[in-house]
Amino acid sequence: MIFTGEILKIDVTRPFSQIIDDSFDMNHVIYTIKRGNTLTYIARMFGVSIESIARLNDIRNVNLIFAGERLRINN
């Protein structure tokens, strides 16, 4: 999510193919967990199942997520 007024830094000194990493994925949204979030809340927000989030992110305990973690969510 990008908000009006935010400043984005773009590295133009390297080719795009060198900049992307495994967090860049056209098939998924990357969501950063915020304090107070639960997988139930996140799943409802994106209209996906808790199980799909857990499976995609290799989460073994769906009750144990932490603020600041980044999750891949199916588009």
HUVEN-V478193 format. One record per residue. N is the residue number from 1. RES is the residue in three letters. SS is DSSP state (helix for helix, strand for strand, loop for the rest). PSI is psi in degrees with one decimal (none if undefined). Layout:
n=(N & N)
res=(RES & RES)
ss=(SS & SS)
psi=(PSI & PSI)
//
This chain:
n=(1 & 2 & 3 & 4 & 5 & 6 & 7 & 8 & 9 & 10 & 11 & 12 & 13 & 14 & 15 & 16 & 17 & 18 & 19 & 20 & 21 & 22 & 23 & 24 & 25 & 26 & 27 & 28 & 29 & 30 & 31 & 32 & 33 & 34 & 35 & 36 & 37 & 38 & 39 & 40 & 41 & 42 & 43 & 44 & 45 & 46 & 47 & 48 & 49 & 50 & 51 & 52 & 53 & 54 & 55 & 56 & 57 & 58 & 59 & 60 & 61 & 62 & 63 & 64 & 65 & 66 & 67 & 68 & 69 & 70 & 71 & 72 & 73 & 74 & 75)
res=(MET & ILE & PHE & THR & GLY & GLU & ILE & LEU & LYS & ILE & ASP & VAL & THR & ARG & PRO & PHE & SER & GLN & ILE & ILE & ASP & ASP & SER & PHE & ASP & MET & ASN & HIS & VAL & ILE & TYR & THR & ILE & LYS & ARG & GLY & ASN & THR & LEU & THR & TYR & ILE & ALA & ARG & MET & PHE & GLY & VAL & SER & ILE & GLU & SER & ILE & ALA & ARG & LEU & ASN & ASP & ILE & ARG & ASN & VAL & ASN & LEU & ILE & PHE & ALA & GLY & GLU & ARG & LEU & ARG & ILE & ASN & ASN)
ss=(loop & loop & loop & loop & loop & loop & loop & loop & loop & loop & loop & loop & loop & loop & loop & helix & helix & helix & helix & loop & loop & loop & loop & loop & loop & loop & loop & strand & strand & strand & strand & strand & loop & loop & loop & loop & loop & loop & helix & helix & helix & helix & helix & helix & helix & helix & loop & loop & loop & helix & helix & helix & helix & helix & helix & helix & loop & loop & loop & loop & loop & loop & loop & loop & loop & loop & loop & loop & loop & strand & strand & strand & strand & strand & loop)
psi=(132.9 & 136.6 & 150.2 & 133.8 & -12.7 & 148.8 & 125.4 & 137.9 & 127.8 & 124.1 & 109.3 & 7.6 & -12.2 & 152.7 & 149.9 & -40.5 & -22.8 & -18.0 & -39.0 & 151.3 & -170.8 & -5.9 & -10.7 & 118.4 & 120.3 & -16.8 & -3.3 & 153.5 & 140.4 & 122.9 & 129.7 & 122.6 & 133.6 & 157.2 & 130.7 & -12.1 & 148.7 & 162.3 & -33.0 & -47.8 & -47.0 & -43.6 & -44.4 & -40.5 & -37.7 & -3.5 & 35.6 & 172.1 & 154.8 & -40.6 & -39.4 & -37.5 & -46.2 & -44.9 & -46.2 & -31.1 & 9.1 & 45.1 & 118.8 & -31.3 & 104.3 & -10.6 & 3.8 & 87.5 & 158.4 & 142.8 & 137.3 & -22.0 & 148.5 & 130.7 & 142.5 & 133.2 & 132.1 & 137.5 & none)
//
